[in-house]
């Protein structure tokens, strides 16, 4: 298992007068994400989004909590985008590193296994996995917060747009992983498509597969006219897009969730032209350009996906809650302050909006606006719609 230990260089500790001195200590926060395998792009987004938020705090002298100033240290482990990896990473962070706050992971399998460790240990987790069981009810998920929309929050609006924006779409194809996502989440989206009048073709594969031509051939033979690559990690989604075109599929290819447009273009190239995707963030906005500039200054030019601002945003929410709680040890107080941030503007998506009581039994679901974008031949995207769920 890979360990990424990132101690951000902040401004030099300033000597304060005796009356107003703040003692600086180190606060360790954990991170879990896929730094190998098909979900690597998402794991890097967690790592780098969190690092950028840490940089900001450390460069101002640290995070001020109560009468102390903390330099933030991040300890990150690779979950390899699977359930066992998530559990192992969580156990190391909780029992070995003694962290009380964890950013990530992404993916239902890793998240479900992570919270099986963190919930009884009373560790706060800010993650992104679609399985409903991640947020079950206040008694079973008191310290788990989901930091992006799931298909429950955006799917009906997305499917409505497909109905109106792709009038020739009648039969939707799913090829999904045979894991928590495919088993627990895909059926819900299937029902939404069917309720809107679509037929749905449905096949599963084992996570980590590289060859999809046989499944795609069956899909084409079933007369699917629109292919949805939702529920797939970026690497696998890119292969599905490329191989679908190589197999002769000529209909629209869309992704109603799990945005990974830059990675799909990197894998599929020009074959991905016209690909339509749910998108979480507008990088052309003022805040998007500012975040991109900070990213390129630290990491150089390269792929930056919309999971990065999501976890940058999550880290900022954690820091604000810590400041308001006035403690780095009382997780319940910090949890209460995360909940109380309703209406606070993070500077990324606008005011914090929590939902989830009716669907999950706990108001720990962050609600975000989203976009529908179309991939252009040069790899850029064109926004087709902005939707506020």
Backbone torsions as a table, in degrees:
resi	resn	phi	psi	omega
1	UNK	NA	132.6	-179.2
2	UNK	-78.4	144.2	174.6
3	UNK	-119.7	126.4	174.7
4	UNK	-112.1	113.9	178.5
5	UNK	-111.6	114.4	-173.1
6	UNK	-119.4	105.9	176.8
7	UNK	-103.5	108.0	-173.3
8	UNK	-75.0	137.9	178.8
9	UNK	-80.4	111.1	179.4
10	UNK	-97.9	-178.1	175.7
11	UNK	-64.2	149.7	178.6
12	UNK	-58.8	142.8	-178.4
13	UNK	-64.2	125.7	-177.5
14	UNK	-88.8	136.8	178.7
15	UNK	-78.5	115.6	179.8
16	UNK	-94.0	161.2	173.5
17	UNK	-65.5	156.0	-174.9
18	UNK	-56.8	-35.6	-175.0
19	UNK	-71.4	-33.1	-174.9
20	UNK	-116.2	20.0	-175.5
21	UNK	-67.1	141.8	173.1
22	UNK	-115.5	121.6	178.4
23	UNK	-76.3	128.2	-179.5
24	UNK	-97.0	132.6	176.0
25	UNK	-127.4	-179.1	177.6
26	UNK	-108.2	132.9	175.4
27	UNK	-114.1	119.7	179.0
28	UNK	-91.8	128.7	170.7
29	UNK	-119.4	147.1	-178.4
30	UNK	-93.7	160.5	173.1
31	UNK	-145.9	142.9	178.1
32	UNK	-132.1	133.2	178.7
33	UNK	-169.0	167.1	-177.8
34	UNK	-83.6	107.6	177.6
35	UNK	-104.9	9.7	173.5
36	UNK	-152.9	157.1	179.3
37	UNK	87.3	-169.3	-173.9
38	UNK	-65.6	-19.8	-178.7
39	UNK	-99.4	16.8	-174.9
40	UNK	-57.0	-40.4	-178.9
41	UNK	-59.7	-36.7	178.9
42	UNK	-72.5	-38.6	177.9
43	UNK	-63.2	-40.8	176.5
44	UNK	-64.7	-33.5	177.8
45	UNK	-64.2	-41.3	176.1
46	UNK	-62.3	-50.2	-177.6
47	UNK	-57.8	-51.1	-172.1
48	UNK	-78.8	-34.0	175.1
49	UNK	-62.7	-41.8	178.2
50	UNK	-67.1	-41.9	179.5
51	UNK	-61.3	-41.0	-179.4
52	UNK	-63.5	-39.4	177.5
53	UNK	-67.4	-37.3	177.5
54	UNK	-65.9	-41.8	177.9
55	UNK	-53.9	-46.5	-178.0
56	UNK	-59.3	-44.4	-178.0
57	UNK	-69.8	-47.6	-177.5
58	UNK	-65.9	-29.0	-179.2
59	UNK	-71.9	-15.0	177.6
60	UNK	-100.8	12.1	178.5
61	UNK	102.9	1.9	177.3
62	UNK	110.6	174.0	-179.8
63	UNK	-87.2	122.0	-178.2
64	UNK	-86.4	112.7	178.9
65	UNK	-128.8	113.8	-175.9
66	UNK	62.2	-129.8	-178.7
67	UNK	-99.3	19.7	-179.5
68	UNK	-126.5	159.2	174.5
69	UNK	-120.2	127.0	-174.5
70	UNK	-111.8	131.2	166.3
71	UNK	-83.3	129.5	-174.4
72	UNK	-89.2	133.1	176.0
73	UNK	-121.0	130.5	178.0
74	UNK	-105.1	133.3	174.7
75	UNK	-117.9	119.4	-174.5
76	UNK	-123.9	139.3	176.3
77	UNK	-122.2	149.5	179.3
78	UNK	-82.1	125.9	176.1
79	UNK	-95.0	-3.1	179.4
80	UNK	56.7	20.7	179.1
81	UNK	55.0	44.6	173.1
82	UNK	-147.3	165.3	-173.3
83	UNK	-64.2	-43.8	-178.9
84	UNK	-63.9	-38.4	177.5
85	UNK	-63.2	-39.2	177.6
86	UNK	-63.9	-42.2	-179.8
87	UNK	-65.4	-45.3	-179.6
88	UNK	-61.8	-43.5	178.9
89	UNK	-62.0	-44.8	-179.8
90	UNK	-63.2	-41.2	179.6
91	UNK	-62.5	-40.3	178.6
92	UNK	-66.1	-44.1	-178.9
93	UNK	-65.3	-42.6	-175.1
94	UNK	-76.1	-49.0	-171.3
95	UNK	-91.6	-30.6	-178.7
96	UNK	-95.2	-47.6	-175.8
97	UNK	-91.1	-13.4	174.7
98	UNK	61.5	34.7	178.3
99	UNK	-79.7	154.3	179.4
100	UNK	-111.9	-8.3	-175.4
101	UNK	-139.2	131.3	-177.2
102	UNK	-130.4	131.9	173.6
103	UNK	-99.6	129.4	-176.7
104	UNK	91.6	-177.7	1.9
105	UNK	-88.5	-169.8	171.8
106	UNK	-113.2	138.1	177.0
107	UNK	110.7	133.9	-174.0
108	UNK	-60.8	-43.1	180.0
109	UNK	-59.5	-56.1	178.0
110	UNK	-60.5	-38.5	-177.9
111	UNK	-68.6	-46.2	-179.5
112	UNK	-59.1	-40.7	179.5
113	UNK	-73.4	-32.9	176.6
114	UNK	-62.8	-49.9	-175.6
115	UNK	-70.9	-18.4	174.2
116	UNK	-66.0	-23.9	177.7
117	UNK	-92.8	-43.5	-171.5
118	UNK	-77.5	-32.7	-176.9
119	UNK	-62.2	-52.0	178.0
120	UNK	-64.7	-23.4	178.8
121	UNK	-86.4	-1.7	-178.8
122	UNK	56.7	52.3	176.7
123	UNK	-110.6	133.8	-178.4
124	UNK	-78.7	133.2	-179.1
125	UNK	-128.1	127.8	175.8
126	UNK	-115.0	103.7	-167.5
127	UNK	-134.1	-173.3	179.0
128	UNK	-147.4	96.6	173.5
129	UNK	-142.5	144.3	-170.3
130	UNK	-85.9	-19.9	-174.8
131	UNK	-57.2	130.0	-179.8
132	UNK	-57.0	-30.6	-177.4
133	UNK	-65.2	-14.0	177.4
134	UNK	-64.8	-38.1	174.6
135	UNK	-116.2	91.0	-173.7
136	UNK	-92.0	-53.8	174.4
137	UNK	-169.7	171.7	-173.0
138	UNK	-63.8	-30.5	-179.7
139	UNK	-72.2	-36.0	-175.7
140	UNK	-97.1	-17.6	-178.2
141	UNK	-133.1	54.9	-174.7
142	UNK	-73.5	-18.3	-175.2
143	UNK	-121.0	12.4	-177.5
144	UNK	-106.1	128.0	176.5
145	UNK	-125.0	137.1	177.7
146	UNK	-101.9	126.2	-166.1
147	UNK	-100.2	4.0	174.0
148	UNK	-139.4	164.4	173.4
149	UNK	-61.8	150.5	167.3
150	UNK	-107.7	-179.4	178.3
151	UNK	-61.6	-26.3	176.7
152	UNK	-64.0	-30.6	-178.3
153	UNK	-86.3	-32.5	-172.9
154	UNK	-117.9	-15.7	-168.4
155	UNK	-62.5	-42.9	-178.3
156	UNK	-61.0	-41.6	178.9
157	UNK	-67.3	-39.5	179.3
158	UNK	-65.7	-46.4	-179.2
159	UNK	-63.5	-36.7	175.9
160	UNK	-60.4	-41.5	178.5
161	UNK	-65.3	-41.4	177.7
162	UNK	-58.3	-43.3	-179.1
163	UNK	-59.9	-40.8	-177.3
164	UNK	-87.0	-38.7	-174.0
165	UNK	-84.8	-21.5	178.8
166	UNK	-125.1	74.0	-172.0
167	UNK	-62.5	-19.8	179.7
168	UNK	-88.4	-2.6	179.6
169	UNK	-75.7	122.8	-179.8
170	UNK	-127.0	-34.8	-177.3
171	UNK	-129.0	120.0	-175.6
172	UNK	-98.1	137.2	177.5
173	UNK	-104.2	132.5	171.5
174	UNK	-116.2	131.8	165.6
175	UNK	-128.3	107.4	-166.3
176	UNK	-126.1	156.3	179.5
177	UNK	-69.7	146.2	179.0
178	UNK	-86.5	67.7	178.7
179	UNK	-144.5	-159.8	-175.7
180	UNK	-58.3	-37.6	179.5
181	UNK	-64.6	-53.4	-177.5
182	UNK	-64.5	-35.7	-175.1
183	UNK	-82.7	-35.4	-172.6
184	UNK	-105.4	-31.5	-171.6
185	UNK	-102.3	-44.4	-178.3
186	UNK	-55.7	-39.3	178.3
187	UNK	-58.8	-32.9	178.4
188	UNK	-66.0	-43.1	178.4
189	UNK	-68.4	-35.7	176.5
190	UNK	-57.3	-43.9	179.8
191	UNK	-64.4	-37.7	179.4
192	UNK	-65.5	-43.5	176.3
193	UNK	-60.7	-45.0	-177.8
194	UNK	-66.0	-37.5	178.3
195	UNK	-64.8	-26.2	178.5
196	UNK	-86.6	1.3	176.0
197	UNK	100.6	6.7	180.0
198	UNK	-89.9	150.1	163.1
199	UNK	-85.4	154.1	-179.8
200	UNK	-132.1	126.2	170.2
201	UNK	-93.8	135.5	-169.0
202	UNK	-138.3	119.9	174.6
203	UNK	-135.7	154.7	179.0
204	UNK	-121.2	155.1	175.1
205	UNK	-137.7	165.1	178.0
206	UNK	-82.9	131.7	-178.5
207	UNK	-53.4	136.4	-179.1
208	UNK	98.0	-3.9	179.3
209	UNK	-63.5	150.3	179.0
210	UNK	-118.8	-17.5	-175.6
211	UNK	-115.4	112.5	-175.3
212	UNK	-116.5	2.3	-174.6
213	UNK	-56.4	-44.5	179.3
214	UNK	-58.7	-43.3	178.4
215	UNK	-65.8	-42.2	-179.6
216	UNK	-66.4	-36.1	177.5
217	UNK	-63.4	-41.4	176.6
218	UNK	-63.7	-39.6	179.7
219	UNK	-62.6	-44.6	179.7
220	UNK	-64.7	-40.3	179.4
221	UNK	-64.4	-26.7	178.5
222	UNK	-81.5	5.5	177.2
223	UNK	62.5	39.5	170.9
224	UNK	-68.7	134.7	179.8
225	UNK	-107.1	-14.5	179.7
226	UNK	-140.6	127.7	-174.7
227	UNK	-107.7	122.1	178.3
228	UNK	-106.4	115.0	-178.7
229	UNK	-93.3	24.7	176.8
230	UNK	-56.1	158.0	175.1
231	UNK	73.8	10.9	-179.1
232	UNK	-113.0	139.6	175.0
233	UNK	-62.6	158.4	-173.3
234	UNK	-53.8	-45.3	-178.3
235	UNK	-62.8	-42.8	-179.4
236	UNK	-72.1	-37.1	177.4
237	UNK	-62.0	-42.2	178.4
238	UNK	-61.9	-41.4	177.8
239	UNK	-65.2	-39.6	178.6
240	UNK	-62.4	-42.6	179.1
241	UNK	-63.7	-49.3	-177.7
242	UNK	-62.7	-47.3	-176.7
243	UNK	-71.6	-29.1	175.4
244	UNK	-62.5	-44.7	178.4
245	UNK	-67.2	-39.8	179.5
246	UNK	-65.9	-29.2	179.2
247	UNK	-81.0	-5.7	175.9
248	UNK	102.9	8.5	178.0
249	UNK	-74.3	127.5	-174.9
250	UNK	-116.6	-0.8	-179.3
251	UNK	-79.5	177.0	177.4
252	UNK	-62.6	141.3	172.5
253	UNK	-115.6	126.6	-175.0
254	UNK	-129.2	167.3	175.2
255	UNK	-140.0	101.8	-178.4
256	UNK	-86.8	59.3	178.6
257	UNK	135.5	166.4	179.2
258	UNK	58.1	54.3	-171.9
259	UNK	-60.4	134.5	178.3
260	UNK	-154.6	46.6	-173.5
261	UNK	-60.0	-47.4	-179.0
262	UNK	-61.9	-39.7	-179.3
263	UNK	-67.4	-38.0	178.5
264	UNK	-64.6	-40.2	177.4
265	UNK	-65.2	-38.8	-179.9
266	UNK	-61.6	-38.4	-178.4
267	UNK	-82.2	-44.5	-172.1
268	UNK	-95.0	-18.3	179.1
269	UNK	57.9	-138.5	-177.1
270	UNK	-62.9	-18.9	178.1
271	UNK	-67.4	-16.1	-179.2
272	UNK	-91.6	3.1	179.6
273	UNK	-56.7	132.8	179.9
274	UNK	88.2	-5.9	177.1
275	UNK	-56.0	132.2	-177.7
276	UNK	-111.3	131.2	-174.4
277	UNK	-139.6	144.2	161.7
278	UNK	-60.2	135.2	-179.6
279	UNK	-134.7	138.3	-173.2
280	UNK	-91.5	-16.2	-168.9
281	UNK	-151.1	146.4	178.5
282	UNK	-104.2	100.8	-178.0
283	UNK	-72.6	-12.4	177.9
284	UNK	-82.5	-9.4	179.0
285	UNK	-71.3	169.0	-179.3
286	UNK	-60.0	-47.1	180.0
287	UNK	-68.7	-32.1	177.5
288	UNK	-65.1	-41.2	178.2
289	UNK	-67.7	-37.3	178.1
290	UNK	-64.2	-43.5	-179.7
291	UNK	-67.3	-39.6	178.0
292	UNK	-62.7	-40.6	179.0
293	UNK	-62.4	-44.1	178.4
294	UNK	-64.7	-38.7	179.3
295	UNK	-63.2	-48.7	-176.4
296	UNK	-68.1	-31.2	177.5
297	UNK	-66.2	-31.6	-177.1
298	UNK	-92.0	-40.9	-171.2
299	UNK	-114.6	-8.4	-175.3
300	UNK	84.2	173.1	-179.5
301	UNK	-71.3	144.3	-179.3
302	UNK	169.8	-171.5	-178.3
303	UNK	-70.2	129.7	174.6
304	UNK	-131.3	119.8	-176.0
305	UNK	-109.9	172.2	-170.0
306	UNK	-78.1	-3.5	170.1
307	UNK	-72.8	-25.1	-179.1
308	UNK	-62.9	-52.9	177.1
309	UNK	-62.2	-28.8	178.4
310	UNK	-62.7	-40.5	-178.0
311	UNK	-88.0	-23.4	166.4
312	UNK	-61.8	-45.1	178.2
313	UNK	-63.1	-42.8	179.3
314	UNK	-61.2	-40.8	-179.6
315	UNK	-67.2	-38.7	176.7
316	UNK	-63.9	-38.6	177.2
317	UNK	-63.0	-43.8	177.8
318	UNK	-60.3	-45.7	-178.2
319	UNK	-63.2	-41.5	179.3
320	UNK	-64.4	-40.0	179.0
321	UNK	-65.5	-39.8	177.2
322	UNK	-61.5	-44.2	179.3
323	UNK	-62.3	-44.0	-178.3
324	UNK	-69.8	-33.1	179.7
325	UNK	-74.4	-27.1	179.5
326	UNK	72.0	20.8	-178.6
327	UNK	-151.3	148.7	174.3
328	UNK	-112.5	3.9	-176.5
329	UNK	-117.7	-27.7	-179.2
330	UNK	-89.3	93.8	-174.2
331	UNK	-65.7	-33.7	179.6
332	UNK	-62.7	-41.2	178.2
333	UNK	-65.5	-40.2	178.9
334	UNK	-65.8	-44.1	177.2
335	UNK	-56.0	-44.7	179.9
336	UNK	-62.1	-35.6	-179.5
337	UNK	-75.4	-31.3	172.7
338	UNK	-60.4	-46.1	178.5
339	UNK	-61.4	-36.4	-175.3
340	UNK	-79.8	0.1	-178.5
341	UNK	-79.3	3.4	176.8
342	UNK	-47.1	123.0	178.8
343	UNK	93.3	-14.7	178.4
344	UNK	-74.0	131.3	-177.6
345	UNK	-87.1	113.9	-179.5
346	UNK	-75.6	-13.9	-176.5
347	UNK	86.0	3.3	-178.2
348	UNK	-112.9	-55.9	-177.6
349	UNK	-114.1	-1.7	-173.0
350	UNK	100.6	-162.6	-176.5
351	UNK	-61.1	142.3	176.0
352	UNK	-64.5	132.5	177.2
353	UNK	-129.6	114.5	178.0
354	UNK	-99.4	141.5	175.0
355	UNK	-143.8	-174.8	174.4
356	UNK	119.8	-11.2	-176.1
357	UNK	-59.2	-46.6	-177.1
358	UNK	-70.5	-40.2	-174.7
359	UNK	-83.5	-36.5	-172.0
360	UNK	-118.4	-12.9	-178.0
361	UNK	85.0	5.6	178.4
362	UNK	-152.0	138.0	-175.7
363	UNK	-89.3	63.8	-177.3
364	UNK	-121.1	19.2	-179.7
365	UNK	-103.3	115.5	177.2
366	UNK	-74.5	134.9	-178.4
367	UNK	-109.7	122.8	-174.3
368	UNK	-125.7	147.3	170.3
369	UNK	-67.1	157.3	178.2
370	UNK	-142.1	170.9	-175.8
371	UNK	-127.1	157.7	168.2
372	UNK	-116.9	120.6	-174.1
373	UNK	-120.9	155.5	177.8
374	UNK	-117.9	128.8	-178.0
375	UNK	-76.8	130.3	179.5
376	UNK	-93.9	170.2	-175.0
377	UNK	-62.9	-30.2	-178.0
378	UNK	-90.2	5.6	178.5
379	UNK	94.7	-8.0	175.4
380	UNK	-80.6	170.9	-179.9
381	UNK	-123.7	153.3	175.4
382	UNK	-118.3	126.8	-179.4
383	UNK	-74.7	124.2	178.4
384	UNK	-94.9	-29.2	-178.8
385	UNK	-162.4	150.8	170.6
386	UNK	-118.0	130.5	-174.6
387	UNK	-128.0	134.1	175.2
388	UNK	-109.3	108.5	-178.1
389	UNK	-68.1	NA	NA
